[in-house]
Amino acid sequence: GDLLPADGVLIQGNDLKIDESALTGESDHVRKSLDKDPMLLSGTHVMEGSGRMVVTAVGVNSQSGIIFTLLGAGGDDEEEERKDKKG
């Protein structure tokens, strides 16, 4: 159940299965391997196995960071619209 703190590319893995439901909504665990689907995304959980990855993005540049930034930007627009309607 380790949480991945950054995006990365798998460089070594042993029967690695990831829970990506936080990002994709898919309830099935995703098998990751070097030759098939080596991308690991921040905000997902390791459910089985082990692995090593090369970090490609952290913070606001990661997939979860981009999503949170977009969600935050949408909230700011709604607040501005409410202020405009009141004024």
Backbone as ProteinMPNN parsed JSONL, in Angstrom:
{"seq_chain_A": "GDLLPADGVLIQGNDLKIDESALTGESDHVRKSLDKDPMLLSGTHVMEGSGRMVVTAVGVNSQSGIIFTLLGAGGDDEEEERKDKKG", "coords_chain_A": {"N_chain_A": [[0.788, -1.209, 0.0], [2.1, 1.207, -0.421], [2.304, 4.674, -1.134], [2.876, 6.305, -4.171], [5.053, 8.97, -4.542], [5.797, 10.497, -6.728], [5.867, 10.934, -10.344], [7.073, 8.494, -12.675], [9.319, 6.279, -14.522], [9.355, 2.843, -14.775], [12.18, 0.923, -14.014], [13.083, -1.393, -12.989], [11.43, -4.255, -11.957], [9.338, -6.453, -9.988], [6.833, -8.491, -10.316], [4.903, -6.357, -10.147], [2.077, -4.616, -9.084], [-0.278, -2.08, -9.382], [-2.522, 0.181, -7.804], [-4.5, 2.258, -9.446], [-6.794, 3.646, -9.033], [-7.33, 6.11, -7.832], [-6.646, 8.017, -9.723], [-7.715, 7.141, -12.199], [-10.116, 5.871, -11.715], [-10.489, 3.228, -12.169], [-11.053, 0.103, -10.805], [-9.648, -2.292, -10.817], [-6.418, -3.726, -10.229], [-3.411, -2.658, -11.792], [-1.068, -4.266, -13.754], [2.351, -3.712, -13.935], [5.2, -3.536, -16.031], [8.516, -3.751, -17.469], [8.485, -3.949, -20.283], [5.831, -3.579, -20.946], [3.607, -1.102, -20.328], [5.232, 0.773, -18.505], [4.967, 3.153, -17.066], [4.666, 4.936, -14.047], [2.541, 6.56, -11.802], [2.163, 9.445, -9.745], [0.379, 9.532, -6.645], [-0.815, 7.092, -6.836], [-1.116, 3.688, -5.6], [1.087, 1.103, -4.519], [0.296, -2.224, -4.713], [1.072, -4.892, -4.878], [4.177, -6.691, -5.131], [7.412, -5.335, -6.106], [9.639, -2.636, -7.029], [11.781, -0.421, -8.969], [12.154, 2.955, -9.943], [12.763, 5.611, -12.299], [12.522, 8.9, -11.534], [10.392, 11.185, -13.095], [8.762, 13.417, -12.862], [7.687, 15.747, -10.385], [5.66, 17.138, -7.717], [3.764, 19.977, -8.767], [4.188, 19.424, -11.422], [3.713, 16.751, -11.831], [1.348, 14.11, -12.716], [-0.814, 13.95, -10.858], [-0.429, 16.397, -9.613], [-0.91, 18.181, -11.73], [-3.62, 17.679, -12.17], [-4.713, 18.502, -9.68], [-4.004, 21.196, -9.789], [-5.508, 22.063, -11.995], [-8.08, 21.595, -10.994], [-8.062, 23.375, -8.857], [-7.789, 25.773, -10.247], [-10.252, 25.902, -11.535], [-11.925, 26.271, -9.357], [-11.152, 28.84, -8.522], [-12.075, 30.422, -10.65], [-14.833, 30.105, -10.362], [-15.246, 31.378, -7.914], [-14.603, 34.024, -8.61], [-16.646, 34.552, -10.445], [-18.879, 34.474, -8.749], [-18.346, 36.686, -7.115], [-18.485, 38.705, -9.053], [-21.203, 38.603, -9.748], [-22.432, 39.37, -7.389], [-21.542, 41.949, -7.078]], "CA_chain_A": [[0.0, 0.0, 0.0], [2.919, 2.429, -0.46], [1.862, 5.73, -2.034], [3.954, 6.822, -5.018], [5.081, 10.415, -4.368], [6.224, 11.172, -7.952], [5.721, 10.193, -11.596], [8.343, 7.922, -13.096], [9.384, 5.151, -15.45], [9.846, 1.632, -14.135], [13.432, 0.415, -14.58], [13.261, -2.737, -12.447], [10.205, -4.611, -11.266], [9.092, -7.844, -9.661], [5.394, -8.731, -10.155], [4.391, -5.091, -9.623], [0.678, -4.293, -9.361], [-0.555, -0.738, -8.895], [-3.911, 0.625, -7.717], [-4.581, 3.582, -10.054], [-8.184, 4.096, -8.928], [-7.382, 7.519, -7.447], [-6.53, 8.847, -10.924], [-8.5, 6.663, -13.339], [-11.399, 5.314, -11.311], [-10.453, 1.797, -12.455], [-10.893, -0.604, -9.539], [-8.701, -3.407, -10.965], [-5.004, -3.383, -10.115], [-2.742, -2.645, -13.089], [0.254, -4.891, -13.738], [3.382, -2.886, -14.575], [6.424, -4.256, -16.385], [9.433, -2.946, -18.273], [8.128, -3.961, -21.709], [4.427, -3.241, -21.138], [3.089, -0.13, -19.366], [6.218, 1.051, -17.45], [4.756, 4.449, -16.417], [4.119, 4.954, -12.698], [2.008, 7.903, -11.579], [2.037, 9.867, -8.353], [-0.97, 9.426, -6.114], [-1.27, 5.711, -6.934], [-0.605, 2.84, -4.524], [1.656, -0.205, -4.832], [-0.504, -3.238, -4.026], [1.859, -6.132, -4.834], [5.475, -6.667, -5.782], [8.379, -4.279, -5.808], [10.246, -2.085, -8.231], [12.55, 0.826, -8.93], [11.786, 3.828, -11.052], [13.451, 6.881, -12.502], [11.535, 9.958, -11.352], [10.295, 12.084, -14.25], [8.052, 14.646, -12.498], [7.259, 15.852, -8.985], [4.866, 18.319, -7.376], [2.76, 20.458, -9.713], [4.477, 18.895, -12.756], [3.281, 15.353, -11.909], [-0.029, 13.958, -13.166], [-1.747, 14.347, -9.8], [-0.242, 17.834, -9.428], [-1.603, 18.863, -12.826], [-5.059, 17.546, -11.902], [-5.051, 19.381, -8.56], [-3.872, 22.572, -10.258], [-6.68, 22.35, -12.826], [-9.247, 21.674, -10.106], [-7.94, 24.624, -8.12], [-8.039, 26.871, -11.175], [-11.696, 25.94, -11.737], [-12.517, 26.845, -8.145], [-10.885, 30.271, -8.525], [-12.974, 31.038, -11.625], [-16.175, 30.124, -9.787], [-15.272, 32.417, -6.883], [-14.618, 35.314, -9.29], [-17.982, 34.721, -11.013], [-19.791, 34.791, -7.653], [-18.065, 38.064, -6.719], [-18.999, 39.583, -10.111], [-22.659, 38.627, -9.705], [-22.841, 40.109, -6.202], [-21.185, 43.353, -7.239]], "C_chain_A": [[0.822, 1.261, 0.0], [2.377, 3.402, -1.502], [3.053, 6.217, -2.848], [3.938, 8.349, -4.945], [5.421, 11.196, -5.636], [5.887, 10.313, -9.161], [7.077, 9.62, -11.967], [8.179, 6.786, -14.079], [10.016, 3.975, -14.72], [11.135, 1.163, -14.81], [13.753, -0.985, -14.069], [12.003, -3.083, -11.674], [10.071, -6.097, -11.042], [7.612, -8.006, -9.338], [4.695, -7.518, -9.547], [2.948, -4.864, -10.067], [0.345, -2.998, -8.642], [-2.058, -0.476, -8.871], [-3.958, 2.06, -8.233], [-5.973, 4.189, -9.926], [-8.3, 5.576, -8.544], [-7.334, 8.44, -8.662], [-7.503, 8.447, -12.021], [-9.895, 6.195, -12.976], [-11.499, 3.816, -11.551], [-10.163, 1.034, -11.171], [-9.908, -1.77, -9.612], [-7.266, -2.906, -10.827], [-4.343, -3.55, -11.477], [-1.359, -3.253, -12.94], [1.223, -4.016, -14.533], [4.607, -3.74, -14.858], [7.272, -3.367, -17.282], [8.997, -2.852, -19.727], [6.682, -3.558, -21.974], [3.962, -2.335, -20.002], [4.065, 0.153, -18.219], [6.007, 2.378, -16.701], [4.085, 4.292, -15.052], [3.714, 6.39, -12.381], [1.872, 8.22, -10.094], [0.581, 9.796, -7.921], [-1.553, 8.025, -6.215], [-0.589, 4.884, -5.85], [-0.046, 1.53, -5.068], [0.876, -1.24, -4.023], [0.25, -4.56, -3.887], [3.197, -5.893, -5.506], [6.358, -5.527, -5.327], [8.972, -3.766, -7.096], [11.064, -0.851, -7.932], [12.144, 1.647, -10.139], [12.702, 5.031, -11.116], [12.367, 7.951, -12.43], [11.578, 10.905, -12.545], [9.594, 13.395, -13.918], [7.64, 14.594, -11.031], [6.377, 17.09, -8.823], [3.844, 18.691, -8.428], [2.995, 19.953, -11.13], [4.069, 17.432, -12.926], [1.821, 15.297, -12.355], [-1.022, 14.389, -12.093], [-1.628, 15.843, -9.516], [-0.959, 18.649, -10.483], [-3.112, 18.832, -12.589], [-5.48, 18.487, -10.781], [-4.965, 20.85, -8.958], [-5.091, 22.965, -11.088], [-7.942, 22.459, -11.979], [-9.234, 22.969, -9.314], [-8.23, 25.826, -8.989], [-9.528, 27.013, -11.434], [-12.398, 26.562, -10.554], [-12.321, 28.348, -8.086], [-11.819, 31.006, -9.473], [-14.384, 31.15, -11.065], [-16.288, 31.205, -8.72], [-15.357, 33.802, -7.525], [-15.998, 35.59, -9.88], [-18.982, 35.109, -9.928], [-19.61, 36.248, -7.202], [-18.64, 39.049, -7.747], [-20.514, 39.698, -10.054], [-23.169, 39.422, -8.515], [-22.641, 41.601, -6.396], [-21.966, 44.006, -8.286]], "O_chain_A": [[0.311, 2.313, 0.384], [2.034, 3.005, -2.615], [4.113, 6.509, -2.294], [2.918, 8.966, -5.253], [5.346, 12.425, -5.636], [5.648, 9.112, -9.03], [8.112, 10.187, -11.618], [7.068, 6.384, -14.424], [11.083, 4.104, -14.122], [11.182, 1.021, -16.032], [14.591, -1.683, -14.639], [11.554, -2.305, -10.833], [10.613, -6.906, -11.796], [7.177, -7.698, -8.228], [3.981, -7.639, -8.551], [2.633, -4.911, -11.256], [0.639, -2.83, -7.459], [-2.779, -0.857, -9.793], [-3.512, 2.98, -7.548], [-6.3, 5.142, -10.633], [-9.283, 6.225, -8.902], [-7.915, 9.525, -8.639], [-8.059, 9.309, -12.702], [-10.769, 6.128, -13.841], [-12.494, 3.196, -11.174], [-9.149, 1.28, -10.516], [-9.385, -2.197, -8.583], [-6.941, -1.799, -11.256], [-4.673, -4.469, -12.227], [-0.568, -2.816, -12.104], [0.939, -3.632, -15.667], [5.006, -4.565, -14.036], [6.798, -2.351, -17.792], [9.122, -1.794, -20.343], [6.335, -3.227, -23.108], [3.927, -2.754, -18.845], [3.77, -0.185, -17.072], [6.779, 2.699, -15.798], [3.072, 3.606, -14.919], [4.462, 7.326, -12.662], [1.508, 7.358, -9.294], [-0.331, 9.976, -8.728], [-2.661, 7.782, -5.737], [0.394, 5.321, -5.252], [-0.629, 0.921, -5.965], [0.802, -1.15, -2.797], [0.086, -5.268, -2.894], [3.334, -5.004, -6.346], [6.101, -4.857, -4.327], [8.824, -4.393, -8.145], [11.051, -0.31, -6.826], [11.834, 1.115, -11.205], [13.329, 5.417, -10.13], [11.398, 7.906, -13.188], [12.643, 11.367, -12.955], [9.799, 14.391, -14.612], [7.291, 13.537, -10.505], [6.354, 17.971, -9.682], [3.13, 17.824, -8.933], [2.096, 20.042, -11.966], [4.076, 16.92, -14.046], [1.135, 16.319, -12.371], [-1.972, 15.116, -12.386], [-2.629, 16.491, -9.21], [-1.55, 19.686, -10.181], [-3.799, 19.835, -12.785], [-6.482, 19.191, -10.905], [-5.774, 21.661, -8.507], [-5.644, 24.051, -10.919], [-8.782, 23.326, -12.224], [-10.278, 23.592, -9.12], [-8.844, 26.792, -8.536], [-10.026, 28.134, -11.543], [-13.366, 27.303, -10.725], [-13.217, 29.069, -7.649], [-12.306, 32.089, -9.15], [-15.058, 32.161, -11.262], [-17.314, 31.879, -8.627], [-16.096, 34.662, -7.045], [-16.477, 36.723, -9.829], [-19.836, 35.968, -10.148], [-20.586, 36.952, -6.942], [-19.204, 40.081, -7.384], [-21.06, 40.778, -10.286], [-24.21, 40.074, -8.6], [-23.447, 42.416, -5.947], [-21.781, 45.196, -8.543]]}, "name": "protein", "num_of_chains": 1, "seq": "GDLLPADGVLIQGNDLKIDESALTGESDHVRKSLDKDPMLLSGTHVMEGSGRMVVTAVGVNSQSGIIFTLLGAGGDDEEEERKDKKG"}
